[in-house]
Amino acid sequence: MLYLIVGVQLQQYPENFAFEVSSRMLSLFGIKPFITKFIKQIDEQSVHYCSLIVPYRQLQPPRSGLIYSMNRHTTSIVDFDFTEDQTKAITLSDRIIIIDMGEVRTVLDINLPSLDEPYLNSTTLPDTYTFDGKNEIKDARSSNDRNDEFKRHLFLVNSLHHFYLVLVNENIKFEHSSKVDYLTVEMLDNKRLLCVVAERNTNYVEYWNVVRNRLFDRLDFPKAKVKYVLCAQVYSMIIVVLQDGIIQFYSITDWTKSPFVHRSSIHAEIHLQLVAITGGVLIHTLNANIPIDFALIGLKQFHKTEQILSDKQVLKTLVAFDPPMGPKPIKNIILPDTDELTSWSYQCAASIHCTRLFFDDVTINECVIASNNLNSEIIYVLILTSNHWIVIYSAKSLNDEALYSLHLPSPARVHSTISENFYVLTCNGIVYSIAQQITSDNEFNFNQKVNSQLKIPCSMMLSSVVALNGLESLIVFADNGQSMAICTMERVIYIDVDVSPYTSSSSLKSITSEKTQNLLLLYFNNKTLISCQVKLDESNERGSLQLTPFDQADKFCLQNNCLATYNNGNIQLNLHNIRSCTCYEPIELDNECQYLCFNESATYVFALVKPRVLFMYRMADRRQMAKLFVYDFVLSMVADNDFLVLAMNDRRLLILMITDPDDPTLQARIQALPSRYVT
């Protein structure tokens, strides 16, 4: 059975054998004796070939559940989604199947009308509501049984020429067909069940109340055909993009009085390319004939006024990349989710502690963490929001009230320190220091200790934290890269910076550092990489710099004075010990490197190489310790001393335990894992 699940993949990637078996069978450890013995043999032998151990079963949600779901489908799965708590998968083929991911069993299996074309999308709609004016009245049916929750739901499914509103008993509540292709079938309001429908190569858009089988409204555009239709649910808005480049904005201001009201028209003309919505912002790109790459239009401005805004009155943010991005036109707009903050535990089991959602167009620009000064298991999270608020939460209670908040006058960057404090740098050069304090009741709070106004322009906010003579310091570079400020709790020191002997570029792109060291990495737009060792004299009042150039790099990482660099032109990994000025023999890679990281002690370096193959190398002898094909795209990668954590494209964390066959305590460490403990 296991071979039927993963056999094809193992034929192509035999190095995955231990990973595939352990990740799927660990839940039976101690329950099935032959499986227990099998996994113990894998733990003992596999480390000699792949030094990344699966610490606990991780591929049940959603991997095993999806395999189970796929086995129940008789045709190809074309769409799937997960519930907010990630416990159930909703899959669509010629039927809808809902799987409980924890128990790997079917919750619902719904047959759909037979078509001579595949279905394309499915939208799960919640309990229906009725409305008394503006007041919503929820359906009186209720149940405490989680398995019954979907029995009250509706499903909107569509193909190229048909769409239906389907009940769980397979009755059709609403149906609609088109002789031409559908351009858009999308819900504008899930509670009122208002659906936006547009057909390709037509000059109108319809809005249907699918639960009442009633045409709610229709918008006609006699002068041009419809190119795109987008929905902004947060403002009950419709954006219609016409083929002549005109963008029309409509919204519902009062559900009890009128249908859609025209709010504005924008003339982008033939230069308009792609259009997308994220939160309350419309993004559209422009073709190669225009020096602007894309434009941002906030939709809240239409919601705040009842007036029709002219093209000139609409506030637009125009963005042009410097240096220019090419080639144009832009092919895709990818919109990441930045309105959700989640805390995980990962060492004994991958589980979500809590999640906080952000609404009203508020997104998270940055976040950093710090531990409690007296209890390292208590973690604090500082977030910087898009509306310039700094907010601190406890990581295990994100939904509770904030422990600290501060509104900033301008955009900012945030940093945490090794002593568990925070630095905040605004684009106009103000440095805030936020420190933990113990009250008389032995409770912790956060206080703003000192503010500094820097004397250098730093709108790019190129900054990082280092340790100088035992002092935690925030390093801030001037926008021109020719000077820097060293900020401590007591003073600010300025140092001139001259990199002209080492690079022709004066455009500093980023700086990287270690919080416990006095070393910076300066990365320039021409891919030049320079290490910068910062020194203070005994009085801590004057500073000096020692610069060391390295080769050009496309990827690099720094940890414990070890540096790994990668250049696309060479397809090799270059390793350096900066403290000892040692350059090791390079490691040849199979393909382009996508991500690099060290573990905390820099004993091992990890490289993710196309197509999604993870390599592990030991720094001492550059020996390859592991090769593993990763099941999905990786968004980021980080490691402590014992675990490697990969943030995956499917919103999960993939956790791997770092091992070494030469470690005499290895088997004891593995057997100490809760997943290997037999009661």
Buried (B, 14 or more C-beta within 10 A) or exposed (E): EEEEBBEEBBEEBEBBBBBBBBBBBBBBBBEEEEBBEBBBEBBEEBBEBBBBBBBBBBBBBBBBBBBBBBEEBEEEEBBBEBBEEBBBBBBBBBBBBBBBBEEBEEBBBBEBBEBEEEBBBBBBBBBBBEEEEEEEEEEEEEEEEEBEBBBBBBBBBBBBBBBBBBBBEEEEBBEBEBEEEBBBBBBBBBBBBBBBBBBBEBBBBBBBBBBEEEEBBEBEBEEBBBBBBBBBBBBBBBBBBBBBBBBBBBBBBEBEEEBBBEBBBBEBEEBBBBBBBBBBBBBBBBEEEBEEBBBBBBBBBBBEEEEEBEEEEBEBEEEEEEEEEEEBBBEEBEEEEBBBBBBBBBBEBBEEBBBBEBEEBBBBBBBBEBBBBEEEEBBBBBBBBBEBBBBBBBBBEBEEEBBBEBEBEEBBBBBBBEEBBBBBBBBBBBBBBBBBEEEEEEEBEBEBEEEBEBEBEBEBBBBBBBBBEEBBBBBBBBBEBBBBBBBBBEEBBBBEBEBEEBBEBBBBBBBBBBBEBBBBBBBBBEBBBBBBBBEBEEEBEEBEBEBBBBEBBBBBBBBBBBBBBBBEEBBBBBBBBBEEEEBBEBBEBEEEBBBBBBBBEBBBBBBBBEEBBBBBBBBEEBBEBBBBBBBBEBEEBBBEEEBBBBBBEBBBBBBBBBBBEEEEEBBEBBEEBEBBEEE
